[in-house]
Every structure is written in structure tokens, then in C-alpha cells.
């Protein structure tokens, strides 16, 4: 916890989510298949929740078989992510 910044926010990196929509979710919607996403360094959970919202909005039927793995070094912020209180 002393070495991490835990900077987070919904749609924190707009260009990353635009890339995700264009290069991952649009192709997945065109040809549904299992979709596995990893939010490394997820902090208190805003990024993985943003991923979930993007998948639901843009992945079509691929959203039915989507799993998002959210990890972080900090047990403190992971507890906040599990609580999902924003």
C-alpha cells in the first residue's frame, strides 16, 4: 500500500476504452465467442466496472460469456472494489 498510488476513476483513460470498443468488442459482437478481460491494477474497482458497462453496451451476444478478472496489489482497495460502493 505504501508503494501504490491507487489512482482510479470510471472511464479514466478514454482512449483505452475507445480502443477496446473498436478492436475487441466490435469484433466480438460480430462473431460472439467467450470474452476474457483482465483489469490488472484495478484499484477500488472503477475500471473493471467500466469494462463491464462497455461490454454490455458494445459486445452484443459476446457479453453472455464474458468474464472480467480484476486484480490489485492492495488488499485495502480490493476490499473497496468488492463492496462496490461509489
C-alpha positions as CSV (number, residue, x, y, z in Angstrom):
1,X,0.0,0.0,0.0
2,X,2.9,2.4,0.6
3,X,4.2,2.0,-2.9
4,X,1.0,2.3,-4.9
5,X,-1.0,5.3,-6.0
6,X,-4.4,3.7,-6.3
7,X,-5.4,6.4,-8.9
8,X,-8.7,5.3,-10.4
9,X,-12.0,6.5,-11.9
10,X,-14.7,5.5,-14.2
11,X,-13.6,5.8,-17.9
12,X,-10.2,7.1,-16.5
13,X,-8.4,6.5,-19.8
14,X,-10.9,7.3,-22.6
15,X,-8.5,6.4,-25.4
16,X,-8.1,2.9,-23.9
17,X,-11.8,2.3,-23.9
18,X,-12.2,3.6,-27.4
19,X,-9.5,1.1,-28.5
20,X,-11.3,-1.6,-26.6
21,X,-14.6,-0.8,-28.3
22,X,-13.0,-0.8,-31.8
23,X,-10.5,-3.6,-31.6
24,X,-12.0,-6.0,-29.1
25,X,-15.7,-5.5,-28.5
26,X,-16.8,-4.8,-32.1
27,X,-15.1,-7.9,-33.4
28,X,-16.6,-9.9,-30.5
29,X,-20.1,-8.6,-31.3
30,X,-19.6,-9.6,-35.0
31,X,-18.5,-13.1,-34.0
32,X,-19.6,-14.0,-30.5
33,X,-17.1,-16.1,-28.5
34,X,-16.0,-16.3,-24.9
35,X,-14.6,-13.0,-23.9
36,X,-12.0,-12.8,-21.1
37,X,-10.7,-9.4,-19.9
38,X,-8.2,-8.6,-17.2
39,X,-8.1,-5.4,-15.2
40,X,-4.6,-5.5,-13.7
41,X,-4.2,-2.9,-11.0
42,X,-7.9,-2.4,-10.7
43,X,-7.6,-0.3,-7.5
44,X,-11.1,0.2,-6.0
45,X,-12.9,-1.2,-9.0
46,X,-13.9,1.6,-11.2
47,X,-12.0,0.3,-14.2
48,X,-13.5,-3.3,-14.1
49,X,-17.0,-1.8,-13.6
50,X,-16.3,0.4,-16.6
51,X,-15.2,-2.7,-18.6
52,X,-18.5,-4.4,-17.7
53,X,-20.5,-1.4,-18.8
54,X,-18.6,-1.2,-22.1
55,X,-19.1,-5.0,-22.7
56,X,-22.8,-4.8,-22.0
57,X,-23.2,-1.8,-24.3
58,X,-20.9,-2.9,-27.2
59,X,-20.2,-6.6,-27.2
60,X,-23.7,-7.9,-28.3
61,X,-24.2,-11.6,-27.7
62,X,-20.5,-12.0,-26.6
63,X,-21.5,-10.3,-23.4
64,X,-23.3,-13.5,-22.4
65,X,-20.0,-15.3,-21.9
66,X,-17.7,-12.6,-20.6
67,X,-15.5,-12.8,-17.5
68,X,-13.6,-10.0,-16.1
69,X,-10.6,-10.7,-13.8
70,X,-9.8,-7.7,-11.5
71,X,-6.6,-7.8,-9.5
72,X,-4.6,-5.3,-7.4
73,X,-1.6,-5.5,-5.0
74,X,-3.5,-3.7,-2.3
75,X,-5.9,-5.7,-0.2
76,X,-7.4,-2.4,1.1
77,X,-8.5,-1.2,-2.3
78,X,-9.7,-4.7,-3.3
79,X,-12.0,-4.7,-0.3
80,X,-13.5,-1.4,-1.6
81,X,-13.9,-2.9,-5.0
82,X,-15.7,-5.9,-3.6
83,X,-18.1,-3.5,-1.7
84,X,-18.8,-1.7,-5.0
85,X,-19.8,1.5,-3.1
86,X,-19.3,4.5,-5.3
